[in-house]
Amino acid sequence: MIIAYARTSTTDQKAGLEAQERDLKAAGAERIFQEQTSATGPRKALAEAMDYARDGDALIVTKLDRLARSVADLVEITKQLEAKGASLRVLNLNLDTETPTGKLMLNLLGSIAQFERELMLERQREGIAKAKGEGKYKGRKPTAKAKANEVLRLAEDGMSREQIAKQLGIGVASVYRVLASTRT
């Protein structure tokens, strides 16, 4: 069976998800697992796709960056698939891990992609440091601190920390930090 995984980083990338779905169906996907989440966060649909894979199945993705965060992540995903007797196919690279050449190319391309990402992050850090030095970059505004009075009021009203976070659109950890800073 050909199963597929599609992912975009944000919910406003609907066209990107639709394009992936179209390409995966054209490649013969019989079951598509899709989600809109950052690669750094939990990927529930990927876990479901991996769990669904059986001996002889192929998991297909449109691009490598839709699947793995790093070379280590890619290696772990391919190991899990191999242990189940399944393979991985990456459409835009015409790559299939059922072949020795496909396995080699996957590892090489994964390493290059990770190298490229690390270079990009380094350039980004340098740009931010330069902008900070010039006074042009202030970082994001501390949302929770700006809402500290509301956090305290809602806590006094007996709301749970989770309810406060949800109502104010901030993280639960931020609620705890605001409450802890008032106790000291």
RALIN-V662629 format. One record per backbone hydrogen bond with DSSP energy under -0.5 kcal/mol. NH is the residue of the N-H (numbers start at 1). CO is the residue of the C=O. Records with the same first field share a line. If there is no record, write none. Layout:
# RALIN-V662629
NH->CO / CO
This chain:
# RALIN-V662629
3->1 / 58
4->31
5->60
6->33
8->35
13->10
17->13
18->14
19->15
20->16
21->17
22->18
23->19
24->20
25->21
26->22
27->23
28->25
29->24
30->2
31->2
33->4
34->32
35->6
37->8 / 35
41->38
44->42
47->43
48->44
49->45
50->46
51->47
52->48
53->49
56->85
57->54
58->1
59->87
60->3 / 58
61->89
66->63
67->64
68->64
74->70
75->71
76->72
77->73
78->74
79->75
80->76
81->77
82->78
83->79
84->80 / 81
85->82
86->81
87->57
89->59
90->95
91->61 / 89
92->62
93->90
94->90 / 91
95->90
97->88
99->96
103->99
104->100
105->101
106->102
107->103
108->104
109->105
110->106
111->107
112->108
113->109
114->110
115->111
116->112
117->113
118->114
119->115
120->116
121->117
122->118
123->119
124->120
125->121
126->122
127->123
128->124
129->125
130->126
131->127
132->128
133->129
134->130
135->132
136->131
137->131
138->136
143->141
146->142
147->143 / 144
148->145
151->147
152->148
153->149
154->150
155->151
156->152
157->153
158->155
159->154
164->160
165->161
166->162
167->163
168->164
169->165
170->165
175->171
176->172
177->173
178->174
179->175
180->176
181->177
182->178
183->179 / 180
184->180
